[in-house]
Amino acid sequence: MGVELRREQLVAELLDPRNGFERTRLPLEVRWDPLTGQSCRLLPAGSIPAPARHDLARLAEQSRDACPFCGDRLDRETPRFPAEVCEEGRFRSGEAVLFPNLVPYAKWSSVSVYSADRHLLPIDELSPSLVADNLETQVRFAAAVLSHDPSSSWVSINANHLPPSGSSVFHPHLQGSANPMATTMQRLLAGVDPADVRAYVETERERGERFIAGGAVEWLAAFAPLGPAELRAFVFGAASPAELRADVVRELAEGISAGLRVYAGLGFESFNLALYGAPPATPGYALSLRLVARAYYGPARRSDAMWSERLHWESATDLAPEHLADLARAGFANP
């Protein structure tokens, strides 16, 4: 079937009070994601206010004393896995520690902190090594769950970083999920012809305007962003996070870290991440990652998600993917 990078240009007309009620024409572009068909709206640059800045040091101090993920409290106050899943009760790699989530978002649900000693981690301080160690605990969690419970074959690795992203705990962490059934997005992605996924990446590589970096992990700016400043990554040759080799985990971590530095340069302090797995060895399936910046806007701390995103599944952003790719190529080239 192939892929189509479909877009349509629209023009809104109004009598603008800022210009003496003169007739004004404002451009608008609608794009459709070539894999899922989900649409988005690209607004004129400057339509959305700059992200509001937070006093992260103050927020960290306010939340540190009661944080269950900090220091020795992590061992005392976080749960452990049954021995048949993890003999030690928790997975560790470098400073990262992974343990069960007390809130059952999935049949098997995990939380992994970058470090029990790092309650405050601005996004531009999430180094490749910190991200790689945290991802490694999630890969080991996925492999252990699949060995113990093969039916929970739909695995994902996710992140809510700081309150604008939906995080209820300030301490930076990832979350893992393993379920017998797919999420909506996992189901949509698994339903895409693998040839179309490859064609999409190759088309973006040939055109160049949104392609960022290649290797075992292919990075590009999303043609039709799901949220602000969306970056996408594809890992061909792995269907589940449990199948990721150590070298690919490191390469993926380098890209995530580079992308977060780009977000920091744009004024963002928060993000969401999802790495969508399918059952292991699913023929042709490529692991895909979506990374979006998150923010509050203005003095009232308006959310960046409104009716368009939550009820129509359609993002509205004023940051063009092509401009984002220009920024990201420079950021990825200078780690």
C-alpha positions as CSV (number, residue, x, y, z in Angstrom):
1,M,0.0,0.0,0.0
2,G,2.9,2.4,0.7
3,V,2.7,5.6,2.8
4,E,1.2,9.0,2.1
5,L,2.5,12.1,3.9
6,R,-0.9,13.8,3.6
7,R,-1.4,17.4,4.5
8,E,-4.0,20.1,3.7
9,Q,-3.7,23.8,3.9
10,L,-6.5,25.9,5.3
11,V,-7.0,29.6,5.8
12,A,-9.1,31.1,8.6
13,E,-10.5,34.6,8.0
14,L,-11.5,37.1,10.7
15,L,-11.7,40.9,11.4
16,D,-8.8,41.4,13.8
17,P,-9.3,43.9,16.6
18,R,-5.5,44.2,17.0
19,N,-5.4,45.7,13.5
20,G,-8.4,48.0,13.6
21,F,-10.7,45.1,12.6
22,E,-9.0,44.7,9.3
23,R,-9.7,41.4,7.4
24,T,-7.0,39.0,8.4
25,R,-6.1,35.6,6.9
26,L,-4.4,33.1,9.1
27,P,-2.8,29.9,7.8
28,L,-3.6,26.5,9.3
29,E,-2.3,23.0,8.2
30,V,-3.9,19.7,9.0
31,R,-1.7,16.6,8.7
32,W,-2.4,12.9,9.1
33,D,0.0,10.4,10.7
34,P,1.0,8.0,7.9
35,L,0.9,4.9,10.2
36,T,-2.2,5.4,12.4
37,G,-4.2,8.0,10.4
38,Q,-4.4,10.2,13.5
39,S,-4.7,13.9,12.6
40,C,-3.1,17.0,14.0
41,R,-3.2,20.8,13.4
42,L,-0.2,23.0,12.9
43,L,-0.9,26.5,14.0
44,P,0.9,29.7,13.0
45,A,4.2,30.1,14.9
46,G,3.6,32.0,18.2
47,S,0.0,30.9,18.6
48,I,0.7,29.1,21.8
49,P,2.5,30.9,24.8
50,A,6.0,29.9,25.8
51,P,6.1,27.2,28.5
52,A,5.9,28.5,32.0
53,R,9.0,28.0,34.1
54,H,9.0,26.2,37.5
55,D,11.1,26.6,40.5
56,L,12.2,23.0,40.4
57,A,14.6,23.3,43.3
58,R,11.7,24.6,45.5
59,L,9.4,21.9,44.3
60,A,12.1,19.3,45.0
61,E,12.6,20.5,48.6
62,Q,8.9,20.6,49.3
63,S,8.5,16.9,48.2
64,R,11.8,15.4,49.2
65,D,11.0,14.5,52.9
66,A,8.0,12.5,52.1
67,C,9.3,10.9,48.9
68,P,9.2,7.0,49.0
69,F,11.8,6.8,46.2
70,C,14.5,8.7,48.1
71,G,17.6,7.2,49.8
72,D,17.0,4.4,52.3
73,R,13.2,4.9,52.1
74,L,13.2,3.2,48.7
75,D,14.2,-0.1,50.3
76,R,11.7,0.3,53.2
77,E,8.7,1.8,51.4
78,T,8.6,0.3,47.9
79,P,7.3,-3.2,47.2
80,R,9.2,-6.2,45.9
81,F,8.5,-8.8,43.3
82,P,7.8,-12.4,44.1
83,A,11.0,-14.5,44.0
84,E,9.8,-16.4,41.0
85,V,9.9,-13.1,39.0
86,C,13.0,-11.5,40.6
87,E,15.0,-13.4,43.2
88,E,16.4,-10.2,44.7
89,G,12.9,-8.6,44.8
90,R,14.0,-5.6,42.7
91,F,16.0,-5.1,39.5
92,R,19.1,-2.9,39.6
93,S,21.5,-1.4,37.0
94,G,24.0,1.3,38.0
95,E,22.1,3.7,40.1
96,A,18.7,2.7,38.7
97,V,16.3,0.5,40.8
98,L,13.1,-1.0,39.5
99,F,10.2,-2.3,41.7
100,P,6.5,-3.1,41.4
101,N,4.1,-0.2,41.1
102,L,1.6,-0.1,44.0
103,V,-1.0,1.2,41.5
104,P,-2.0,-1.7,39.1
105,Y,-2.0,0.0,35.8
106,A,-1.3,-3.4,34.2
107,K,-1.2,-7.0,35.2
108,W,2.5,-6.4,35.7
109,S,3.4,-2.8,36.5
110,S,6.7,-1.4,37.4
111,V,8.4,1.8,38.5
112,S,12.1,2.4,37.9
113,V,14.0,5.4,39.4
114,Y,17.1,6.8,37.7
115,S,18.7,7.0,41.2
116,A,17.4,6.9,44.8
117,D,19.8,9.8,45.4
118,R,18.5,12.1,42.5
119,H,15.2,13.5,43.6
120,L,15.7,16.5,41.2
121,L,16.8,15.7,37.6
122,P,16.1,18.5,35.1
123,I,15.6,17.0,31.7
124,D,19.0,18.3,30.4
125,E,20.7,16.3,33.2
126,L,19.2,13.0,32.1
127,S,22.6,11.7,30.7
128,P,22.8,8.8,28.3
129,S,24.3,6.6,31.1
130,L,21.4,7.4,33.5
131,V,18.8,6.8,30.8
132,A,20.5,3.6,29.7
133,D,20.7,2.1,33.2
134,N,17.1,2.8,33.8
135,L,16.0,1.4,30.4
136,E,18.1,-1.7,31.2
137,T,16.1,-2.4,34.4
138,Q,13.0,-2.2,32.3
139,V,14.4,-4.6,29.7
140,R,15.2,-7.1,32.5
141,F,11.8,-6.6,34.0
142,A,10.1,-7.4,30.7
143,A,12.2,-10.5,30.1
144,A,11.5,-11.8,33.6
145,V,7.8,-11.3,33.3
146,L,7.6,-12.9,29.9
147,S,9.6,-15.9,31.2
148,H,7.2,-16.3,34.2
149,D,3.9,-15.2,32.5
150,P,4.2,-15.6,28.7
151,S,0.6,-14.4,28.2
152,S,1.5,-10.9,29.4
153,S,3.3,-10.3,26.1
154,W,2.3,-6.7,25.4
155,V,5.1,-4.7,27.1
156,S,5.7,-1.0,27.1
157,I,8.1,1.4,28.8
158,N,6.7,4.8,29.7
159,A,7.5,8.1,31.4
160,N,5.7,10.9,33.1
161,H,8.4,13.4,34.0
162,L,7.3,16.1,36.5
163,P,3.7,17.3,37.2
164,P,2.9,18.8,33.7
165,S,3.2,15.2,32.3
166,G,0.8,13.7,34.7
167,S,3.3,12.5,37.3
168,S,2.0,12.1,40.8
169,V,5.5,11.6,42.2
170,F,8.1,14.3,41.8
171,H,11.1,11.9,41.9
172,P,12.1,11.2,38.3
173,H,11.2,7.6,37.1
174,L,10.1,5.4,34.3
175,Q,7.1,3.0,34.3
176,G,6.8,-0.4,32.8
177,S,3.7,-2.3,31.8
178,A,3.2,-5.9,30.7
179,N,-0.4,-7.0,29.9
180,P,-2.2,-9.9,28.2
181,M,-3.9,-7.3,25.9
182,A,-2.6,-4.4,23.9
183,T,-3.3,-0.7,24.7
184,T,-5.2,1.3,22.0
185,M,-1.9,2.6,20.5
186,Q,-0.2,-0.7,20.7
187,R,-3.1,-2.2,18.8
188,L,-3.0,0.5,16.2
189,L,0.7,0.2,15.6
190,A,0.6,-3.6,15.5
191,G,-2.0,-3.4,12.8
192,V,0.2,-1.4,10.5
193,D,1.8,-3.4,7.6
194,P,5.6,-3.7,8.6
195,A,6.4,-2.7,5.0
196,D,4.6,0.6,5.5
197,V,6.7,1.3,8.7
198,R,9.9,0.8,6.7
199,A,8.6,2.8,3.8
200,Y,7.7,5.7,6.2
201,V,11.2,5.8,7.7
202,E,12.9,5.4,4.3
203,T,10.7,8.2,2.9
204,E,11.7,10.5,5.7
205,R,15.3,9.6,5.3
206,E,15.2,10.4,1.5
207,R,13.4,13.7,2.0
208,G,15.6,14.7,4.9
209,E,13.5,17.6,6.2
210,R,12.3,15.7,9.3
211,F,15.0,12.9,9.5
212,I,17.4,13.4,12.4
213,A,19.7,10.4,12.9
214,G,20.1,6.8,11.8
215,G,21.7,3.6,13.0
216,A,20.2,0.7,15.0
217,V,17.7,3.4,16.1
218,E,16.1,5.7,13.5
219,W,15.1,9.1,14.8
220,L,12.8,11.6,13.1
221,A,10.5,14.5,14.0
222,A,6.9,13.3,13.7
223,F,5.2,14.4,10.5
224,A,1.9,14.7,12.3
225,P,2.8,15.3,16.0
226,L,0.8,13.6,18.7
227,G,1.9,16.4,21.1
228,P,4.3,19.3,21.4
229,A,7.7,18.7,19.7
230,E,7.1,15.0,19.1
231,L,10.2,12.9,18.3
232,R,9.8,9.4,17.0
233,A,12.2,6.5,17.0
234,F,12.1,3.1,15.4
235,V,14.1,0.0,16.2
236,F,13.9,-2.6,13.5
237,G,14.7,-6.2,14.5
238,A,13.1,-6.0,17.9
239,A,9.4,-6.4,18.6
240,S,9.4,-6.3,22.4
241,P,11.6,-4.3,24.8
242,A,12.7,-7.7,26.2
243,E,14.5,-8.3,22.9
244,L,16.7,-5.2,23.0
245,R,20.4,-5.8,23.0
246,A,22.6,-3.8,25.4
247,D,24.2,-1.8,22.6
248,V,20.8,-0.9,21.2
249,V,19.7,0.2,24.7
250,R,22.7,2.5,24.9
251,E,22.0,3.9,21.4
252,L,18.3,4.5,22.3
253,A,19.4,6.2,25.6
254,E,21.7,8.5,23.7
255,G,18.9,9.6,21.4
256,I,16.5,10.1,24.3
257,S,19.0,12.2,26.2
258,A,19.8,14.3,23.1
259,G,16.1,14.9,22.5
260,L,15.6,16.0,26.0
261,R,18.4,18.5,25.7
262,V,16.6,19.9,22.6
263,Y,13.4,20.2,24.7
264,A,15.3,22.0,27.4
265,G,16.6,24.5,24.8
266,L,13.0,25.2,23.8
267,G,12.1,26.0,27.4
268,F,10.4,22.7,28.3
269,E,11.0,21.0,31.6
270,S,8.7,18.0,31.4
271,F,7.9,15.2,28.9
272,N,6.1,12.0,28.2
273,L,7.6,8.9,26.6
274,A,6.3,5.6,25.4
275,L,8.1,2.6,23.9
276,Y,5.5,0.4,22.3
277,G,6.2,-3.3,22.3
278,A,4.3,-6.2,20.6
279,P,4.6,-9.9,21.5
280,P,8.2,-11.1,21.1
281,A,9.1,-12.3,17.6
282,T,6.1,-10.6,16.0
283,P,7.1,-10.9,12.3
284,G,8.3,-7.6,10.9
285,Y,7.2,-5.5,13.8
286,A,9.5,-2.6,14.8
287,L,9.6,-1.2,18.3
288,S,8.6,2.4,18.1
289,L,9.1,5.2,20.6
290,R,7.2,8.5,20.9
291,L,8.6,11.4,22.9
292,V,6.6,14.6,23.5
293,A,7.3,17.7,25.5
294,R,4.8,18.8,28.2
295,A,4.2,22.1,29.8
296,Y,2.0,24.4,31.7
297,Y,1.3,27.8,30.0
298,G,0.9,31.3,31.4
299,P,0.4,32.5,35.0
300,A,-2.7,30.3,35.5
301,R,-0.6,27.2,34.6
302,R,-3.0,26.2,31.8
303,S,-2.6,22.6,30.7
304,D,-1.2,21.9,27.3
305,A,-4.0,19.3,26.7
306,M,-7.5,20.5,25.9
307,W,-10.7,19.2,24.2
308,S,-8.7,18.8,20.9
309,E,-6.2,16.4,22.4
310,R,-8.3,14.6,25.0
311,L,-11.6,14.2,23.2
312,H,-10.8,14.4,19.5
313,W,-7.3,12.7,19.7
314,E,-6.0,15.6,17.7
315,S,-3.0,17.7,18.8
316,A,-2.7,21.4,18.1
317,T,0.9,22.7,18.0
318,D,2.7,25.8,16.7
319,L,6.1,24.1,16.5
320,A,6.6,22.8,13.0
321,P,8.2,19.4,12.8
322,E,10.7,20.6,10.2
323,H,12.0,23.3,12.5
324,L,12.2,20.8,15.4
325,A,14.2,18.4,13.2
326,D,16.7,21.2,12.4
327,L,17.2,21.8,16.1
328,A,17.4,18.1,16.9
329,R,19.9,17.3,14.2
330,A,22.3,19.8,15.8
331,G,21.6,18.4,19.3
332,F,22.1,14.8,18.2
333,A,25.3,15.7,16.5
334,N,26.8,17.3,19.6
335,P,26.1,15.0,22.6
